[in-house]
Structure formats: C-alpha cells, structure tokens
Amino acid sequence: MRWPFARVAWVGVLCLAATPAAVAQSSGQEAFERHCALCHGLDGRGFGPLADAMKLTPTDLTRLAARNNGEFPANRMADVIRNGGSVLGHGSSAMLAWGTYFAEKGQPNVAKERIADLIGYIKSLQQK
C-alpha cells in the first residue's frame, strides 16, 4: 500500500520543481503543437502535414529573428496570433485569429497569457 503514496510524493516533487518559466515554455509548446504544427511543422520550419494543401509554404518560424535584423518580432507575432494577419498561404488573405479562441469568458488576460507563452516558445525555436 505504500506505492500509491510514493507516486503522490513524486508528483509533488515534480510540481515543486517546475518554475513559472518552465510551465510557460511547456504550455507554449503544447499550444504550438496543438494549433500551429499542422501548418508550420513540429520544428516550426513550415513543413507541417497540411503545408501541401496551402497556396504558399507556411512561414519558417525559426527564421523570424534572422529576417528581422536579429530581433525577434514579438509584438508583430502577438498581433498576428491574436487578430490574424495577411498571410496568403492560409488560403485567404488572413491567418486565423486565435485571440478569441484562446480567451475564456470573464477572464480577459487568459488569451494574453496563452499568446505570450506561445510566442515564448516560438522565440525558443529561433536559429542563429
């Protein structure tokens, strides 16, 4: 009967070891894998399973900083994720607006936090 208690104790240790940055990274990666990887690929390079069905190859998200003089365009990314953008490869003139999808009724900051976590993860994918 000690085994179930040992598992609970181990899970507790893991939870205590998780820093806010690690949790944000994890939730950003989860959001990316769930919502972005179908088009942009798990590695963010633009070759996800749906890429062939699009008019244009999805953006290589690992080169955003390189294409922006070495500076990661976090504000632009937040705007595109939140409101959609002029991304012709998505089959129309706009990428899906994820801001309302990530929001929770009565909690306006939830979408901002989820988008910030997602942007943090995409920033971690940047190639030098």
C-alpha positions in Angstrom: 0.0 0.0 0.0 2.9 2.4 0.2 3.3 2.6 -3.6 0.4 5.0 -4.3 1.7 7.4 -1.6 5.2 7.3 -3.2 3.6 8.3 -6.5 1.8 11.2 -5.0 5.0 12.3 -3.3 7.0 12.1 -6.5 4.3 14.1 -8.4 4.5 16.7 -5.7 8.3 17.0 -6.1 7.9 17.4 -9.8 5.3 20.1 -9.4 7.5 22.0 -6.9 10.5 21.7 -9.3 8.6 23.4 -12.2 9.4 27.1 -12.4 7.0 29.6 -13.9 9.2 29.9 -16.9 9.2 26.1 -17.4 5.5 26.0 -17.1 5.1 28.8 -19.6 7.5 27.1 -22.0 5.6 23.8 -21.6 2.2 25.4 -22.2 3.6 27.4 -25.2 5.0 24.2 -26.7 1.7 22.5 -26.1 -0.2 25.3 -27.8 2.2 25.3 -30.7 1.9 21.5 -31.2 -1.9 21.7 -31.0 -2.6 24.7 -33.1 0.4 25.7 -35.2 2.3 22.5 -36.1 -0.2 21.3 -38.6 0.9 24.0 -40.9 4.3 25.1 -39.6 5.5 21.6 -38.6 6.7 20.4 -35.2 10.1 22.0 -35.8 8.5 25.3 -37.0 10.2 25.3 -40.4 6.9 25.4 -42.4 6.5 21.8 -43.5 3.6 20.5 -41.4 1.2 17.9 -42.7 -1.2 20.5 -44.1 1.5 22.6 -45.8 1.0 20.9 -49.2 -2.7 21.9 -49.1 -1.9 25.6 -48.8 -1.3 28.1 -51.6 2.1 29.1 -50.2 4.6 27.2 -48.0 3.9 28.3 -44.4 6.4 30.7 -42.8 9.6 29.2 -41.4 9.1 30.4 -37.8 12.7 29.5 -36.9 14.0 32.4 -39.0 11.8 35.3 -37.8 14.6 37.0 -35.9 17.1 36.5 -38.7 14.7 38.1 -41.1 14.2 41.0 -38.7 17.8 42.1 -38.3 18.4 39.7 -35.4 15.5 40.9 -33.3 12.5 38.6 -32.6 9.3 40.5 -33.6 7.3 39.6 -30.5 4.8 42.4 -30.9 4.1 41.6 -34.5 3.8 37.9 -33.7 1.3 38.7 -30.9 -0.8 40.8 -33.3 -0.9 38.1 -36.0 -1.7 35.4 -33.5 -4.4 37.5 -31.7 -6.0 39.1 -34.8 -5.0 37.1 -37.8 -2.9 38.6 -40.5 -2.3 39.0 -44.1 -0.8 35.5 -44.6 -1.8 34.5 -48.1 -0.7 30.9 -47.6 -3.7 30.2 -45.4 -6.0 30.0 -48.4 -7.4 33.5 -47.9 -6.0 36.9 -47.1 -5.9 36.2 -43.4 -4.5 33.7 -40.9 -7.0 32.5 -38.3 -7.4 34.9 -35.4 -6.6 32.9 -32.3 -7.2 35.6 -29.8 -10.9 34.8 -29.3 -10.1 31.0 -29.3 -7.5 31.4 -26.5 -9.8 33.6 -24.4 -12.0 32.4 -21.6 -15.2 34.2 -20.8 -14.8 36.6 -17.9 -11.0 36.3 -17.9 -9.6 38.7 -20.4 -6.0 38.1 -19.5 -6.1 34.4 -20.3 -5.7 34.9 -24.1 -2.8 37.4 -23.5 -1.0 34.8 -21.3 -1.6 32.0 -23.7 -0.3 34.1 -26.6 2.7 35.2 -24.6 3.5 31.5 -23.8 3.2 30.6 -27.4 5.4 33.5 -28.5 8.0 32.5 -25.9 8.1 29.0 -27.4 8.4 30.3 -30.9 11.2 32.5 -29.8 13.0 29.5 -28.4 12.9 27.9 -31.9 14.9 30.8 -33.5 18.0 29.8 -35.4 21.1 31.9 -35.2 
